[in-house]
Amino acid sequence: MSETEPAAPTRDKPRSRGKRLRYRLEYGLLKTAVWLVPKLPLRLVRAVGSGAGMLAWLCDGRGRKNGMENLRAAFGDQYSVAQRRRILQGSYRVFGRTFLDLFWSPRIQEKDWDRYFTLQCDSRAAEAAIAKNQAIYVTAHFGGFEWLSIAKALRNWGSMIIAQDFKNPPLTAIFRELRSAGGRQITISREGAMLRLLKHLKKGGSAAALVDLMVPPEQSATVIRSFGLCTSVSLFHIALARRTGVPIVPILAAPGPDRRWVIRFFDPVPIPEDEPVPQTVQRCWDVFEPIIRAQPEYWLWMYKHWRFLPEGIAPECYPEYARPNPAFDDLLSSVKAEAPGLLS
């Protein structure tokens, strides 16, 4: 249909009604969760979250297929098919618990911090960065990533956080309120984020963002190796650090032996002015990969982390969903020219 042709009202109208109904149902369910979940014992919430994760594993055929392909391509013969399936089931359970943990988080008080978290700093430089709380914190979809920001805010390490808006606008407001930790941190959308973050950092504030392995190559992206596979990632955090001089501090919420999350602050990542940007981005990711390899069930494997099949690479080396992409190949060529040997 061309742009000048009128839409068929008999076809569009029912679909529009269905979408409105779905949006209302989503909003009603989440508002109920906001009211109900904090009233329940945390142990019950986590059991329900694990059960919801297993239900998602059973129902989400596409995500299940993506996850199994991701594990095959990332680990090769290290795990059998049965072991990959157990890792992926664990990943779904962790996601279910993490999702419901966020709704329970208003129950956490500053005085109870040590009941749910323990702190680990890898170096004095990391301690200094969080003491000043002027840093660009980067993390991954690993472990208790939703509670990570809550734990930071309750220790007065609040940040300005970038979050993607939902297609259903009222849901965006719900999640922003949950992640604000009682107003101790600010959640903003991606639109106009660079300017707002620059101003915030130059005033002495801090920022936080997830390392996204699914950035389209046409956007502000570069290419790194993740689990030996080339992928397109954001260079947003590197651009902010170079323009402000604020250090990049990788952080994770890893599972501890006593059911508390270990809030781990890694050594700040150096940002040499003469270092190619892709190399700096790679060093940021290299902090996380060994942790994920050691506890793979705590990472979200169901996402399409490696969407693009590089030119000249055998398709079986990548997940089945990976497809050739000319823009990705152009970006890959430019990275190879800028940082020779990085992707070899």
C-alpha positions in Angstrom: 0.0 0.0 0.0 1.4 3.4 -0.9 1.4 6.4 1.4 -1.4 8.0 -0.7 -3.8 5.1 -0.4 -6.4 5.2 2.4 -6.2 2.6 5.1 -9.0 0.0 5.1 -11.1 0.9 8.1 -12.7 -2.5 8.4 -9.3 -4.1 8.9 -7.5 -1.5 11.0 -10.3 -0.8 13.5 -10.5 -4.3 15.1 -6.7 -4.4 15.4 -6.7 -1.0 17.0 -9.3 -2.1 19.5 -7.3 -5.2 20.3 -4.2 -3.2 21.0 -6.1 -0.8 23.3 -7.5 -3.8 25.2 -4.0 -5.4 25.5 -2.5 -2.1 26.7 -5.3 -1.8 29.4 -4.7 -5.4 30.5 -1.0 -4.9 30.8 -1.4 -1.7 32.8 -4.0 -3.3 35.1 -1.7 -6.3 35.7 1.3 -4.2 36.5 -0.7 -1.9 38.8 -1.9 -4.9 40.6 1.7 -6.2 40.9 2.8 -2.8 42.3 0.1 -3.0 45.0 0.3 -6.7 45.8 3.9 -7.9 45.5 5.4 -5.7 48.3 2.8 -7.1 50.7 4.1 -10.7 50.2 7.1 -12.4 51.8 10.3 -12.1 49.6 10.8 -15.9 49.7 7.3 -16.4 48.2 7.9 -13.6 45.6 11.1 -15.3 44.4 9.4 -18.7 44.3 6.6 -17.2 42.2 9.2 -15.5 40.0 11.1 -18.7 39.4 7.8 -20.4 38.5 6.9 -17.6 36.1 10.3 -18.0 34.5 9.8 -21.7 33.9 6.3 -20.9 32.5 8.0 -18.4 30.1 10.5 -21.1 29.2 7.6 -23.4 28.2 5.6 -20.8 26.3 8.4 -18.7 24.7 9.3 -21.0 21.8 11.2 -18.2 19.9 13.2 -17.1 22.9 14.0 -20.7 23.8 15.3 -21.4 20.3 17.4 -18.2 20.3 18.8 -19.1 23.7 19.8 -22.6 22.7 21.5 -21.3 19.5 23.3 -18.6 21.5 24.7 -21.2 23.9 25.8 -23.4 21.1 27.6 -20.6 19.2 29.1 -19.1 22.4 30.4 -22.3 24.0 30.7 -24.8 21.2 31.2 -28.3 22.5 31.8 -27.2 26.1 28.2 -28.1 27.1 25.9 -30.9 25.9 22.4 -30.1 24.6 21.0 -31.1 28.0 23.4 -28.8 29.8 22.5 -25.9 27.5 18.9 -26.5 28.2 19.5 -26.4 32.0 21.5 -23.2 31.7 18.7 -21.6 29.6 16.0 -22.7 32.1 18.1 -21.2 34.9 18.3 -18.0 32.8 14.5 -17.8 32.5 14.2 -18.4 36.3 16.6 -15.7 37.1 14.8 -13.3 34.8 11.4 -14.1 36.5 12.9 -13.5 40.0 14.6 -10.3 38.9 11.4 -9.0 37.4 9.3 -9.6 40.6 12.2 -8.4 42.8 11.8 -5.0 41.2 8.2 -4.8 42.3 9.1 -5.9 45.8 12.0 -3.4 46.0 9.9 -0.5 47.7 10.1 -2.7 50.8 13.9 -2.3 51.1 14.9 0.4 53.5 18.4 2.0 53.8 18.8 0.4 57.3 18.2 -3.0 55.9 20.8 -2.7 53.2 23.1 -5.4 54.7 20.2 -7.9 54.8 20.0 -8.0 51.0 23.4 -6.8 49.7 27.1 -7.1 50.4 29.7 -4.7 48.9 32.9 -5.7 47.1 35.4 -3.2 45.6 38.2 -4.6 43.4 40.6 -1.8 44.1 41.2 1.4 45.9 40.5 3.2 42.7 37.0 1.6 42.7 36.5 2.7 46.3 37.5 6.2 45.5 35.1 6.4 42.5 32.1 5.3 44.6 33.1 7.5 47.6 33.0 10.5 45.3 30.0 9.1 43.3 31.0 10.7 40.1 31.3 7.9 37.6 29.8 6.4 34.6 28.6 3.0 35.8 28.2 0.3 33.2 26.6 -3.1 33.8 25.2 -6.1 31.9 21.9 -8.1 32.0 23.4 -10.3 34.7 22.3 -11.5 38.1 20.2 -9.0 40.1 20.6 -6.1 37.6 17.3 -4.5 38.6 18.2 -4.5 42.3 21.7 -3.2 41.5 20.5 0.3 40.9 18.3 0.2 44.0 21.3 -0.9 46.1 23.4 1.9 44.7 20.7 4.5 45.4 20.1 3.4 49.0 23.8 4.0 49.6 23.6 7.5 48.2 25.2 6.4 44.9 22.2 7.4 42.9 22.6 8.0 39.1 20.9 9.2 36.0 19.8 6.1 34.2 18.9 5.6 30.6 15.9 3.3 30.0 14.0 2.4 26.9 10.4 3.6 26.8 7.6 1.1 26.4 5.2 1.2 23.5 2.5 1.3 26.1 3.3 4.7 27.7 1.7 4.1 31.2 4.1 1.2 31.7 7.0 3.5 31.3 5.8 5.6 34.2 5.4 2.5 36.4 8.9 1.3 35.8 10.4 4.7 36.2 8.8 5.1 39.6 10.0 1.6 40.6 13.6 2.3 39.5 13.7 5.8 41.0 14.3 4.3 44.5 12.1 6.8 46.2 13.4 9.7 44.2 17.1 9.0 44.8 17.9 8.5 41.1 16.6 9.8 37.8 15.4 7.6 34.9 15.4 9.2 31.4 14.5 8.0 27.9 17.0 7.6 25.2 15.7 10.6 23.2 18.0 13.6 24.0 19.9 11.5 26.6 23.4 12.6 25.5 22.8 16.3 26.2 21.1 15.6 29.6 23.8 13.2 30.7 26.6 15.6 29.7 25.0 18.4 31.8 24.4 16.0 34.7 28.0 14.7 34.7 29.5 18.2 34.4 27.5 19.2 37.5 29.2 16.4 39.4 26.5 13.7 39.0 26.9 10.1 37.9 25.3 8.0 35.2 24.5 4.4 34.7 23.7 2.2 31.6 23.5 -1.4 30.5 26.0 -2.6 27.9 23.7 -3.4 25.0 24.8 -6.1 22.5 21.9 -5.4 20.1 22.6 -1.9 18.8 21.9 -1.4 15.1 25.1 -0.7 13.2 23.6 2.5 11.7 23.4 4.1 15.2 26.3 5.2 17.4 27.9 1.8 17.5 31.1 -0.1 17.1 32.0 -3.8 16.8 33.6 -6.0 19.5 34.1 -9.7 20.1 31.7 -11.2 22.6 32.2 -15.0 23.3 34.4 -15.0 20.1 31.5 -13.6 18.0 31.4 -10.2 16.4 28.5 -8.0 17.5 27.4 -4.4 17.2 27.5 -2.5 20.6 26.9 1.1 21.8 29.9 3.4 22.3 27.7 5.9 24.3 29.6 5.4 27.6 33.0 5.9 26.0 31.8 9.1 24.3 30.5 10.4 27.6 33.8 9.6 29.4 36.0 11.2 26.8 33.9 14.4 26.8 33.7 14.8 30.6 36.7 13.0 32.0 34.5 11.0 34.4 35.7 7.5 35.0 33.9 4.4 33.7 33.3 1.9 36.6 31.9 -1.5 35.6 29.5 -3.0 38.2 27.6 -6.2 38.7 25.1 -7.7 41.1 26.4 -11.3 41.4 24.9 -14.1 43.5 26.5 -14.5 46.9 26.8 -17.7 49.0 24.3 -16.4 51.6 21.5 -15.4 49.2 22.5 -11.8 49.2 23.5 -10.0 46.0 27.2 -9.1 45.9 27.4 -5.5 44.6 30.8 -5.6 42.9 32.6 -2.5 41.7 35.4 -3.3 39.4 38.6 -1.3 38.7 37.8 1.8 36.6 38.5 1.3 32.9 41.3 3.6 31.7 40.3 5.8 28.7 43.5 6.7 26.9 42.9 9.6 24.4 45.0 7.9 21.8 43.4 4.5 22.0 40.9 3.6 19.3 37.4 3.7 20.6 36.6 0.1 19.6 39.5 -1.1 21.7 38.3 0.8 24.8 34.7 -0.6 24.3 36.2 -4.1 24.1 38.1 -3.7 27.3 34.8 -2.7 29.1 33.1 -5.8 27.8 36.1 -8.0 28.7 35.4 -7.2 32.4 32.0 -8.9 32.2 32.6 -11.9 30.0 34.6 -14.1 32.4 32.0 -13.6 35.1 29.2 -14.6 32.6 31.2 -17.6 31.5 31.6 -18.8 35.1 27.9 -18.5 35.9 26.1 -18.5 32.5 22.6 -19.1 34.0 22.7 -15.6 35.4 22.8 -13.9 31.9 19.8 -13.4 29.6 20.5 -15.8 26.8 17.1 -15.6 25.1 17.9 -12.2 23.4 19.4 -12.0 19.9 22.9 -10.9 20.9 24.5 -11.8 17.6 22.1 -10.6 14.9 24.6 -10.0 12.1 26.6 -12.6 10.2 29.9 -11.1 9.0 30.7 -11.5 5.4 32.7 -14.6 4.5 31.9 -16.4 7.8 30.3 -19.8 7.8 26.7 -19.5 9.0 27.1 -22.5 11.5 29.7 -20.4 13.4 26.9 -18.0 14.5 23.3 -18.5 15.9 20.8 -19.6 13.3 19.0 -16.3 13.4 22.1 -14.3 12.3 21.8 -12.7 8.9 24.1 -10.8 6.6 23.9 -7.0 6.9 25.8 -4.6 4.6 25.8 -1.8 7.2 27.3 -4.2 9.8 30.0 -5.3 7.3 30.9 -1.7 6.6 31.2 -1.0 10.3 33.2 -4.1 10.8 35.6 -3.1 8.0 36.1 0.4 9.5 36.8 -1.1 13.0 39.4 -3.4 11.5 41.1 -0.5 9.8 40.9 1.7 13.0 42.1 -1.0 15.4 44.0 -3.7 13.5 44.2 -7.0 15.3 41.3 -6.3 17.7 38.8 -8.6 15.9 41.3 -11.2 14.6 
